[in-house]
Amino acid sequence: MSKQPDFDAVVIGAGITGMYQLYKLREQGFRVKGIEGAPDVGGAWFWNRYPGCRVDSESHTYSYYWSEELKRKFNWTERFAGQPEVLSYLQMAAGVMDIRKDYLFNQRVRTATWDNENQFYTIQLEEGGSAPITTRFLFSAMGPLSAPQMPNVPGVHTFEGDWWHTGRWPRDPDSNAGAKIDFTGKRVAVVGTGASGVQVIQEMSKVAKDLYVFQRSPNWCCPLGNAPVSQEEMDGIKANYEQLNDFCNTTMSGFPHKWIDRDTLDVPADEREAKYEELYKGPGFSLWLGNYRDYLENPDANAVVTEFVKKKIRQRVNDPVIAEKLTPRDHGYGTRRVPQETKYFECYNQDNVHLIDLRDTPMTSVEPKGIRTSDGQLYEVDVIVYATGFYAIRGSLSRIEVYGKDGRSLNQVWRDEGVKTYLGLMVDGFPNFFTLVGPQNGTVFCNIPRCSADAINWHDGVLRHAKDHHVKVIEAKPEAQEEWNDLCVEKLSHGLIGKVSSWFTGVNKNVAGAQKREVLFYAGGAPQWRELCDEIQADNWRGFLFDGQPASKVSEPA
């Protein structure tokens, strides 16, 4: 006789996605448990407390649009909220969902092993000696940007001063902000100029005696366009939430920006320039996701807007040599995620800010007194901030071992065969294991709170079907997985993003074996992904097996 698991469903992660997924499962009547490495909810917004950290999605869109109570109760104070405010929102959401009682905090998953005989997963936690947890269904909600990655250089731990990674910033015990650290008069090194690097550089430049920016890959940064939100404005947003929600549902990535329905080169040059000027000021991703419809597919169109942003850098940076160093050479505008900034380029006009271009003189080591580069120079500093980002999209999954039906781990399968999934939600050979905002999902290139909810709501239907029909095992058919992989490849091939090395395409120079491009997201856009998922559901859950059979052969509910 087979054993019964402790829980019907376990969710790994208590961030935006994990909390909602667990809540939906509990509301369906499943016995649930969440596992979270932090001592409380919040996910990325719990850990990333570095100076300047804020959301680059319009605050009112970066939220649980499905909750009338939250929409009514919470008032955003900035157009793009800072980290403490976002965390406050998520804490309120946890209260509304009454979710904390279902979570095991301060614990991380080490392994999850499928038990063929009993048809459930056995989860071992990292803490030695802890009791295993068994569950019928397992959901990964660890997030696409939750696995911090240090630079691949020797000597990091030999540094005698203070150092932190932005993704694991020390906390203030009395607030939602970062620890009260005074950088005034310090010599500070910031390694990295991605989204978090740009934000922290803006703040450090205001107080550091000397700020040394170690840049390997410059980015096409654009003004954020942040501003306070008055109560009157917030009341207007609340009154129009439904229309705002409906509009975001029509856009490619769930942001309140939509393509201009014209091709770049069909627009007269002076008119096009005026539109670029308007979009460049923001807010948010206006220029990136509200541009002419062809610029991320047509190289000639992309070259036009790239030259415009290049000109903006030259206008904002006084020293032409520094401006050139801050200008990307290896990709066009918009083909990587665009960091949003507030007077970032102007930082380099300050006497206390020094740019070290690691393309010319790579970092060779960290030493007790500072950072050494290939030209032999040692930059002596008091503090090092590693803004080197994350092993994105698949990184969090790579740091646990999920073992499937044949005993192989997911990491091994993806190393041997490349990343393949079905809908970005399941993987052949790994029954009852669901990935949220993971590889090949339609929710990765997206406004996460909105788009992950689409996947979670769709899971609701799958699990409801399983519960109604007493199904114990849900699997992805291998041929369906191949078809989905081919579709992801085909969609990505149409655009310029797939031709550029970035975290969108799985490339991370600090991770061994992550130098080859992979197809890690569905590039057809959120509306199209939703339509495909709905079509599959309407077609008897095409591509899925329920207890080894297509849905059409599963008996009617008892």
N, C-alpha and C positions, 0 to 999 in steps of 0.2 A: 504494500500500500504506500502511495507517495505521500511525502510530508507536505504540510501546508506552510507557506512562507509567513514571516512575521507581518509583512505589509503587502497590500495590493500594489502600491506604487511608492517608489523612492525618487526624490528629485535632488540632484546635486547642484547646489547653488542657491543663494538667497538674495540675488540681485533682482533687477526689474523683471527678467524673464522667469526666473525660478519661483519667485513668490506667486506670480499669477498662475503659473502652471500648477503649482501645488494647490492653490486655492480652488481652481477649476476641478481638479481631481477630487478634492475633499467634498466639494459641492455635489459631485456626482454620486457620492456615497462610498467612495473608496477609502480603505484604511491607508493613510499616507504618513510618510516621514520625510523631512528634508534634512540634508547634511550641508553644513556651511563651515568653511575654514575660519571665518572671522567670528568675533564674539557677538555680532549683531547683524541685522539686515543691511542691505545697501549695495553689495557687490562692488563694482569698480568705484562707486562713489563713497564707499567706506574706506577703501585703501588709498585712493588718489587724493591726498590732502595737501599737495604741494602749493606754494604760493602762486596765485594766478589761475588755479584750476577752475574751469567753468565749462558749461555745455556749449556746443556749437550748433545745436538745434534751437529754434525758437522755443522758449520755455513752455508755453502753453501747448505746443505740439509734442513735447517730450514728456508725455504723461499717459496715465491710464485713461484713455478716452471713453472706456466703457463704464467708468464709475461715476454715476451722477452725484454721489455723496462727495467724492473728492473734488469734482469740478465745482461744486457748490462751496465747499469749505476752504479750499486752498487758494491763497492769493500770491501770485508771483510778483516779485518786486523789481525784477530786471528782465529786459527782453531776452537776455541770455544769462541764465542763473549761474551764480557761483556754486562751487561744490557744497558748501555748508547748507545752502538753501535746497539744492537737489536732494541731499541726504535727509533733510527735514521732511521734504515731500514724501520720500520713500518710507520714512519712519511713520508718518501719518497713514500712508497706504497700508503698512503692515498692521496698524491698529484697526483700520477699517475692515481689513480681511481677517483680523484676529489670527494672524499667521504664526507668530512666534512660538506658540504652544506646540506647533507641529515640527519644529526644527531642533536638530542637534547641532549646537554651535561649537566653535573651537575644535572642529574635527575635519579631517580631510580624508578622502577616499584614496586608498593605495591600490586595491584591485577589486574588480567585479567579475565573478566567474559564473558562467552559465552552467547550470546543473541539468544535464539532459534528462536524467531520470525523473527529477522532481519538477522540472520545467519552471525554474526560477533562478534568480541571481543570488549569489552569496557575496556580500560586500565586506571586505576587510579594510579597516581604518588604519591610518598611518601610525597612530599611537600603539606602541607595542603592548600586547596583552589585552587589548580591547576586544569585546565580544563582537563576533560577526553579525551582520544584519542580512536577512533574506527578504527578497521582494519579487513579486511576479513581474512587474514592469519597472523599468529603470529609465529615468530621464536625465540627460545631461543638459544643464542650464548654466554652464560655467562661463559663458560669454566669449565673444571673439577677441576681446582685449583684456585678458585677465591673467596671462602668464608672463610676468615681467622677465625681460631678457637683458642681462648684463653684457657689456662689450667683451669680445673675445680677445682679451689682452692679458698678459701675465702681470701679477703683482698687485691686483686690486686690494687684497687683504693686508698688504704691507703698509698701506697709507696710514700715517700717524694722526692725521686730522679727522674731522667728522666727515662721513660720506653717507649718502642715501640714494636710493632709486626713487624716482617720482611715483612709481606704482606701489611703493611700500613706505610711504611717508609717515613719520612719527605723528601720533595723535595728541591733541589737546584733551586731557581727561575731563575737562569741564565744558566742552562744546563740541560741535560737529566739525570744527576747523582743524587744521594741522597744529602741531605743537608750536608754542610761542618761542621761535628761534630768532635771535637777533643777528642779522647778517651785516649790520652797519659796520663799515670800516674793515670788513673782511676781504681777503683775496679769495674769490670764488671761481671755481671752474664748473661750467655746464657742458656736459658731453652729450651732444645730440641736438638737432634742430628740426625735429618733427613737431607734431601738434603740442605735446606736453613741453618740449624744449622751448618752443616759441613762447608759450605762456609763462614759463618760469623765468626765461631770460628777460622778458618785459619787466618783471617785478624785481629781479636781482639787480638790474641795471640802475634802479632808483637808489639803492642803498650800499652796494658793494664798493669798497675802495677801488678794487680792480676786478673786472669780470672777464674771464677768459672763456670764449665760446669755441669749443672744439666741434667743428662741422665737417661731416663726411659727405652728406647728401643734402644740398640746399633744396628748398621747396618753394613752389609758387604760392606764397601766402597772400591773403586778401583781407581787407578790413572787415572786422566782425560787425560793426555798426551797433554796438550795444547802447542801451539807454535805460533809464529808470522806467518802470511801469506804474503809473498813477492808479489810484483806486478807481477813478472814472474809466480809465482805459481797461482795467481788469474787469470792471462790470460790463463793458462793451464786449470783451472777449467771451465772458460767460454767457451773455445774451445770444451770442452767435456761435457757440461751440458746435452746434449741429452742422451748420453750414461749413465751418472751418474743417470739421472732421470729414465731411463729404468731399470737400475739395482735396484734402490730403490723400484721400483714397484714390483719387484719379492721377496722382503724380507718380513718377517712376520710383521714387525712394521714400515716399511718405512725408517729405518735407513740403512746406508751403511754397514751393517754387516749381514752375512748369516750363517746358521748352517753348521757345518762340516758334511758331509754326511757319518758319521761313528758313531757307538755306543761306548760310553766311555770305557767300559770294554773290548772291542775288540781290543783296541789300547795298545801296549806294554807300560809298566809303564814309562820307560825312555823317550820314544817318547811323551807320553801324558804329562809328566812333562815339557818337553821342550816347547810344544805347550802352556801349561798354562802360562809358564814364558813369552812367546811372547805376548799372549793375555792380560795378566795382566797389561802390560805396556801401554795398550791402542793402539790407541786413543779411547776415548769415551767408548761405551758399547761393546767393542771387546770381553771381557770375558763373559759378560752377554748374548749377542745376537749373538755372533760368535763362540759359544762353540760347543761341540759335540751334535748331534741332540736329544739325549735321556735324557739329564741330568735334564731337568725340568719335566720329567715324571717318570723316574726310580729312586727310593730312593737310591739304591746302587750307581748309577752313581753320583747322587747329593752329596752323602757323600764323594766321592773322591775329587771333586772340592771344597767342603766346607772345607775339611781338608787342602787343599792347601792354601786357603785364610786365614784360621785360622793361619797357619804357617807364612804367610806373616805378619800378625798383630804382632805375637810374635817376628819376626825379626826386625820390625820397632819400637817397643815400648820397651824401656830399662827395665822398671820395670815389671816383670812377673805378679804381682798382678794387675797392671793397665791394662796390655794387656788382662788379663782374663776378667776384667770388660768391656772392649771395644769389647768383642767377644759375638755375639748373642748366646743365649741358646735355643731359642724357634722356630727357623726356619733355613732352609738350605740356602746356597748361591743361589741368583737369584730368590727366591720365593717371595720376595718383590722388589720394585723398588730399584736399586742399586745407592746410591749417589756416585757421582764422585768427586774426591778430588785431591789436590796438596799439598803434605807433611802434610796432616791432622794428621796422627798418630804420626808424629814427634813432633807435638805441645805438646804432653803429656810428652815429655822428657824435657820440659822447666820448670824451677823452679817456674815460675809465673802462670802456668796452673794447676788447681786443679779440679779433677774429683769427682763429688758427684753422687754415684750410687743410683738412686731413687728406684731401685728394692729392695735394702737393707734398705734404710731409705727414705720413700716417703716424698714428699713435703706436708706439712700440712697447711701452710698459707704464705701469703705475708704480711709483717708488714711494718711500716713506715721506718725502717732502713734496711730491707733486706728480706731474705727468710728463713723460719724456716722449719726444717725437723723433722721426727717422733722421732728422738733420742733427741729432745729438743734443738739442736744446731741452733743458729741464725747466718746466714752468712750475715754480714753487707757489703753492696755494695753501689756504687754511681749510677750505671746504671743497668737496667734490659732489656735484649733483649729477647723477647718471640719468639723463632723459633719453635713454636708449630704447624706450618703448617695450613692445611685447612680441612674443612669438605668436603672431595673430592667427585667428580663425581656428586652426587645428592645434595650436600650442597647448591649450588647457587639456585637451584630450590626450595629447602626447605625454603628459606628465602623470597619467594614471594608466593602468593596464586593464583593459576590458577583454576578457577571454570569451570567445564564442563557442559555437557547437563543436568545432573540430579541435578545440583546445588552443588555437592560435590567437594571439592578441590582436586587437585592432591596429595597434602600431605596426606589428609585423606584417599584417595583410597590406596596409597602405604603403609600407616600405617596399614590399615585394611587387605589388601590383599597381601602385599608384592610388590616389584618393578616388574612390567611387562610392556613390550613395544612390538611394532612390528618393527623389524629391528633396534631398538634403535632410531627410527626416529619419531614414532607417538605412541599415547596411546589411546586405546579403550575408548570411552566416552568423548574424548576431540578433537572435530573436528577442522581441520585447524590449529592445534598446532603442530609444528615441533621442535624436540629437536636435537641440534647439539652437538657432543662430550659429550653426556649425557649417562645415564644408558643404558646398553646392546647394546651400539653402537659399531661398528667395528673400530671406530676412537679413542677409549680411550687408549688402550694399544698400543700407536702409536706415531710417529713423527707428532705432531698436524698440522702444516701447510700443510703437504702433505696429510695426511689422511682425515682431515676435508674437504679438497678440493674435495675428492672423493664423500663425502656425498652431498656437495653443488652442484657439477656437476650433481649428480643424481636427486636432487631436481629440478634442471633446467628442466629435462624431465617431472617430475610430474606436475610442474606448467605450463609448456608449453602445456601439454595435457589438463589441466584444462582450460587454457585460450582459446585454440583453440575450445573447446567444450562448452564454456560458463558455466563451472561448478563452483558452488558457495561453495560446501561443499565436502571436502575430509575427509574420515574416515578410521580407521583401523578396520578390521573385528575382532570380539572377538576370533573366532577360529584360525585366523592367528596369533594373539597375543599369544595365548596359545602354538601354535606350535613353535613360535620363542623362547618363554621362555624355553620350553622343550629342544630346540636345544642348547641354551646358557648354560643350566644346564649340558647337556650331554658333551659339548665341555670342560667346565671347570673341569668336573669330571675326565678327563684323566690326568690332570697335577697336580703338587704339589702346584701351586699358589693358587688353590681353597681350599686347606686344611690348609691355613695359614691365620691368622687374620691380615689384613692390609687395607690400604685405597682402594686397588684393590677390596677387598671383602666387603667393606662398614663398616668396624669396626673402630670406633673412640672412645677411652676411655673418651674423653672430651665432648662427645655429648650424652645427655640423649636418650636412646632407640637405640643407634647405636653400641650395643655390640654383635649383632647377625650377622653372615656372610650372605651376600646376593650375588646374581649373578648380578654383575654390569657391566660386559663387555663381549663382544663376543670374545672367546679365540681361534677362528679358524684362526686368522691372517688376515691382510688387503687384500691380494690377493683373499683369499677365500670369504671374505665378499663382495668384489667388484663383484665377479662372481655370488654370490647369488643375489645381487641387480639387476644385469644385467639380470639374468635369470627371476626374478620376473617381471621386466619391459617387457621383451620379451613375457611373458605369460600374456599379457593384464593386467599388474599391479596387479598380483595375491595378494589377501589379502587386497586390498583397495576397498573402495566404493566411487563412484563419484555421488554426489546428490542421495545417497541411493542405487545406482545400481553398479554392476560390470562394469568395463571399456568396456567389450564387448557389453554391452547393451546401452552405451551412444551413442547418435546420432553422425553422421559424422560432421566434422567441417562445419560451415555455409559458 
